[in-house]
Amino acid sequence: MRRFTILLFVLLALLFAMLSPLYAQEGTTISYGSSTVGNIPADGSTTTFTFNGNTGDLITARVVGLTPEMDPNLRLAGPSGELLATNDNNLLLPAATDAEIVFRLVTPGTHSLMVSGTAGDFMLTLSVRPPMSVGSLTSYMVTDVSLPLEPAALV
């Protein structure tokens, strides 16, 4: 009987582990160019993700609610914990409750993205544009400039 109880317990534990959704936990690392699914267990709680950034990186972090009626908020903090940016709703999509931050990092190190808002599942995406090299112009210097415009845009 004891073996049967232990076997039943192990089987139930395995079944529970297989059926449980995989969510990011507090302090989960996210990399540039990736997305992850997370969960806010209760209204007002926060789920935190970290990433390593370099000076000059232009990051775009976007969080989309997957649960109906979810309204996520997004905050970006620097390596020393200072709040750098915050967003509740994307201004370009007034009917949507997505949150998005576009920010050029000014210090290297481990930055934090904090997702809060109403309870539910969400998807967080992080992308980057590396710093651009900047040259200088000298007076009377001949320079070729290439603008990436399509002919239709010139009309």
N, C-alpha and C positions, 0 to 999 in steps of 0.2 A: 504494500500500500504506500509506503514511504517513497519508493522508487517512482511509482505512478504519479504521486503528487509533485515530486521534483521534475519529472519529465513534462508534466502538464504545465508547470510554472515556466520552464525553459521555453516550451513551445509558444505559450502565450506571450512571453517577453519578445521572442523573435517575431511573432506575428505583429505585435504592437510596433516594434522597431521598423518593420517593412511598410506598415500602413501609415506611419507618422510622416507628415510632409517634412522635407528638408528645408529649414530656414536658417538664415544667417543669425548668429548670436551676437551679443554685445561685444564690441571691439573687433569684429571680423574685418580682415583685410580685404580691400577691393583694389584691383589693378586697373590702370588705364586701359580703355578699350573693352571693358567687361561689364556685365550686368549680373545682378544677384536679386533673388527674391527674399524678402524679409517680412516680419510681422510686428505690428504694434499690438500687444496683448490687451491694452486697456486705453481708453481715451486719456490723453495727456502724458502717457509714458513715452520714452524715447529709446530708439534703437540706434547704436553708434557703429560706424564703419571708419576705418583708417586707411590712408594711402600715403605713399611717399611721393612728394612733389619736389620739383626743382624751381629755382628762381626763373621767372619768365614764362613758365608753363601757363598756357591759357586753358583752363579746365572748364568743362561743361558737365554738371551733375544734374540729373533729372530723375525725379521720383514720380511714379504713376501708381495710383491706387488700383488694385486688382479686385478688391471687395467692393460691391455696390455701395454707394453713398460714402465711401471713404474719402477724406479730405486731408492729404498729407502736407506737412510743413517740412522745410529743409533748411538746415543751418550749416555753415562752413566755419571751422575754427582752425587757427594756425597752430604751429608746433608748440607754442607756449600757452595755448588754450584760449587766446584772444579771439573774439567773434569777428570774422571777416565779412560775412555776407549772410543774408537770410531771405527766404522767399516762401510765401504761402501759396499763391496761385500764379500761374504763368500769365503775364499781362497780355501776351499775344493771342491767347486762347481763353477769352473771358468765360465761356461756358464750361470749360474744363476745370478740374480741381488739381491738376498736375502742378508740381513745384519744380522750378529750374533755377540754377545758379550758373552764371558764366562769370569767371573771375580769373585775372592774371595773378599768379602767385608771386609774392615779393620776397619770400624767404624759403630756403630749402628745408626739408625735414618731413616729419610725419604730421599730416593734417587729418582732421576729423570731419566726417559728414554725419550729422545727427538728423534722423527722421523722427518726427512726432506727428501729432494730430489725432484724428479719430481712429478707433480700433479697426484693424483689418490687415489684409495682406497687401504688399506693394512690391514694385520692381524698381530698383535703383540702377541707373546706368551712369558710368563715368567715362568721359573721353577727354582727350588732350590734343592741343596743337602746340608743338614745341616752340621755343623762342625763335624769332626770326633774326637773321643776321642783319645788322644795320651798317651801311657804309656812309661815308661822308662825301659831300660834293665840294669841289674847289671852284672858285670863280673861273669862268671861261674854259671849263673842262668839258670836252665833248663826251656825252653820255647817251647810250642807247637805253630807251625805256620801253618795256613791253607791258601793255595793259591787257588783261585777260577778258576782253569784251567780245561778244559775238556780234557779227554784222547787224543782226536784227535789233540789237540793243542800241545801235547808233542812230536809228531812225527816230 
